[in-house]
Amino acid sequence: MPFTLEGKTALVTGAGRGIGRAIATRLAGAGAAVIVNDLDDEAVLQTERDLRTHGHRIDHLTGDVTRPAFPQQFVDAALQAFGSVDIIVNNAGYTWDNVIQKTTDEQFQAMLDIHLVTPFRLLRAASEYIRETAKKEIAAGQRVMRKVVNITSIAGTDGNAGQSGYSSGKAGVIGLTKTLAKEWGRYNVNVNAVGFGLIDTRLVQATMGEGANIGMRGRQIRVGVPPDMLEGLISRCPLGRLGSPDEAAGAVLFFCSPLSDYVTGEILICGGGLHF
Ligand SMILES: NC(=O)c1ccc[n+]([C@@H]2O[C@H](COP(=O)([O-])OP(=O)(O)OC[C@H]3O[C@@H](n4cnc5c(N)ncnc54)[C@H](O)[C@@H]3O)[C@@H](O)[C@H]2O)c1
């Protein structure tokens, strides 16, 4: 490893499974203390147990990140557990798809809430700590880089039929990323986004029979991609396969590491070359 994240604290949302769990694992493996969140208590506890077994410093806060009060609670929990906030990964997300004429206001708003409003609230919640800490470091002549990584999608950069809400949320978070890169450069924060193509998680697993459901505020929302559509996409992907959660996490780790200290406001696509 050409770097270490020893002494850094990372916050990762939606880390009970899939890409978020892989990101938490990569960050902990690089030496960071990690506080993980998920809606699903059992899943987030499993992530915590796995990482603790390997001797990593880990804590968790279960909860729905879209609740307006949650982001501040998550920042406070990180400060209480580990004493700093150095890396924030806005990863929690899900899909709730349909063509526009069948998309309700609630559905469209839910996609903006999870993919755009929540990252905004979490970064706003962290801003006081980040600004005040950076001012002291700069006054002491130190340059300490902090990292924000927002998770987007090729649905956000390219658009995707059947995903007006999801694509809008994922496109919106790119605007947030580029703006915060400009606001927070003076505080030595690198703010970047990673956009995924097709990564092998519950979100893309082929919807056979019942498929996978996500329980969200009392609703069961079906996620997954129909098998024929998934096959078609894989055949159009230059690398000819889905990416693994660990491969996805590698791209995120780059933006969390000192290797990206002079990169900010950028979108890295990790999708095997696939574009919609
Ligand atoms: N899998 C892909 O191909 C793909 C492609 C592009 C972008 N993404 C994005 O990557 C991120 C991770 O997705 P994944 O594929 O690992 O999916 P996943 O379903 O395997 O994991 C997502 C996790 O987020 C959690 N979550 C969802 N809503 C939440 C909420 N309101 N509060 C707290 N936790 C919540 C879920 O419980 C789940 O554990 C998402 O932002 C997704 O949009 C994934």
The ligand as an SDF file (V2000), in Angstrom:
LIG
                    3D

 44 48  0  0  0  0  0  0  0  0999 V2000
  -24.8730   -1.6100   -8.2860 N   0  0  0  0  0  0  0  0  0  0  0  0
  -24.7450   -0.8090   -9.3360 C   0  0  0  0  0  0  0  0  0  0  0  0
  -24.6180   -1.2520  -10.4840 O   0  0  0  0  0  0  0  0  0  0  0  0
  -24.7440    0.6880   -9.1590 C   0  0  0  0  0  0  0  0  0  0  0  0
  -24.5890    1.4680  -10.3140 C   0  0  0  0  0  0  0  0  0  0  0  0
  -24.5550    2.8450  -10.1850 C   0  0  0  0  0  0  0  0  0  0  0  0
  -24.6440    3.4330   -8.9320 C   0  0  0  0  0  0  0  0  0  0  0  0
  -24.8340    2.6460   -7.8410 N   0  0  0  0  0  0  0  0  0  0  0  0
  -24.9590    3.3190   -6.5530 C   0  0  0  0  0  0  0  0  0  0  0  0
  -24.0800    2.7290   -5.6160 O   0  0  0  0  0  0  0  0  0  0  0  0
  -24.6260    2.9040   -4.2910 C   0  0  0  0  0  0  0  0  0  0  0  0
  -24.6370    1.5770   -3.5650 C   0  0  0  0  0  0  0  0  0  0  0  0
  -25.5290    0.6840   -4.2180 O   0  0  0  0  0  0  0  0  0  0  0  0
  -25.3720   -0.9260   -4.1760 P   0  0  0  0  0  0  0  0  0  0  0  0
  -25.3450   -1.3770   -5.5820 O   0  0  0  0  0  0  0  0  0  0  0  0
  -24.2640   -1.3070   -3.2700 O   0  0  0  0  0  0  0  0  0  0  0  0
  -26.8000   -1.3220   -3.5890 O   0  0  0  0  0  0  0  0  0  0  0  0
  -27.1950   -2.2950   -2.3520 P   0  0  0  0  0  0  0  0  0  0  0  0
  -28.6730   -2.3460   -2.3630 O   0  0  0  0  0  0  0  0  0  0  0  0
  -26.4180   -3.5650   -2.4440 O   0  0  0  0  0  0  0  0  0  0  0  0
  -26.6680   -1.4730   -1.0950 O   0  0  0  0  0  0  0  0  0  0  0  0
  -27.1710   -0.1960   -0.7740 C   0  0  0  0  0  0  0  0  0  0  0  0
  -27.3080   -0.0790    0.7250 C   0  0  0  0  0  0  0  0  0  0  0  0
  -27.8410    1.2280    1.0110 O   0  0  0  0  0  0  0  0  0  0  0  0
  -28.7990    1.0840    2.0450 C   0  0  0  0  0  0  0  0  0  0  0  0
  -29.7630    2.1830    2.0060 N   0  0  0  0  0  0  0  0  0  0  0  0
  -30.6640    2.4680    1.0250 C   0  0  0  0  0  0  0  0  0  0  0  0
  -31.4180    3.5020    1.3900 N   0  0  0  0  0  0  0  0  0  0  0  0
  -30.9990    3.8950    2.6210 C   0  0  0  0  0  0  0  0  0  0  0  0
  -31.4070    4.8970    3.5190 C   0  0  0  0  0  0  0  0  0  0  0  0
  -32.4250    5.7270    3.2290 N   0  0  0  0  0  0  0  0  0  0  0  0
  -30.7360    5.0200    4.6930 N   0  0  0  0  0  0  0  0  0  0  0  0
  -29.7060    4.1890    5.0110 C   0  0  0  0  0  0  0  0  0  0  0  0
  -29.2980    3.1950    4.1840 N   0  0  0  0  0  0  0  0  0  0  0  0
  -29.9330    3.0460    3.0080 C   0  0  0  0  0  0  0  0  0  0  0  0
  -29.4840   -0.2490    1.7660 C   0  0  0  0  0  0  0  0  0  0  0  0
  -30.1350   -0.7640    2.9250 O   0  0  0  0  0  0  0  0  0  0  0  0
  -28.3040   -1.0990    1.3070 C   0  0  0  0  0  0  0  0  0  0  0  0
  -27.7130   -1.8290    2.3530 O   0  0  0  0  0  0  0  0  0  0  0  0
  -26.0070    3.5390   -4.4930 C   0  0  0  0  0  0  0  0  0  0  0  0
  -25.9200    4.9350   -4.3290 O   0  0  0  0  0  0  0  0  0  0  0  0
  -26.3260    3.2080   -5.9230 C   0  0  0  0  0  0  0  0  0  0  0  0
  -27.2670    4.0970   -6.4910 O   0  0  0  0  0  0  0  0  0  0  0  0
  -24.8680    1.2880   -7.9170 C   0  0  0  0  0  0  0  0  0  0  0  0
  1  2  1  0
  2  3  2  0
  2  4  1  0
  4  5  1  0
  4 44  2  0
  5  6  2  0
  6  7  1  0
  7  8  2  0
  8  9  1  0
  8 44  1  0
  9 10  1  0
  9 42  1  0
 10 11  1  0
 11 12  1  0
 11 40  1  0
 12 13  1  0
 13 14  1  0
 14 15  2  0
 14 16  1  0
 14 17  1  0
 17 18  1  0
 18 19  2  0
 18 20  1  0
 18 21  1  0
 21 22  1  0
 22 23  1  0
 23 24  1  0
 23 38  1  0
 24 25  1  0
 25 26  1  0
 25 36  1  0
 26 27  1  0
 26 35  1  0
 27 28  2  0
 28 29  1  0
 29 30  1  0
 29 35  2  0
 30 31  1  0
 30 32  2  0
 32 33  1  0
 33 34  2  0
 34 35  1  0
 36 37  1  0
 36 38  1  0
 38 39  1  0
 40 41  1  0
 40 42  1  0
 42 43  1  0
M  CHG  2   8   1  16  -1
M  END
$$$$
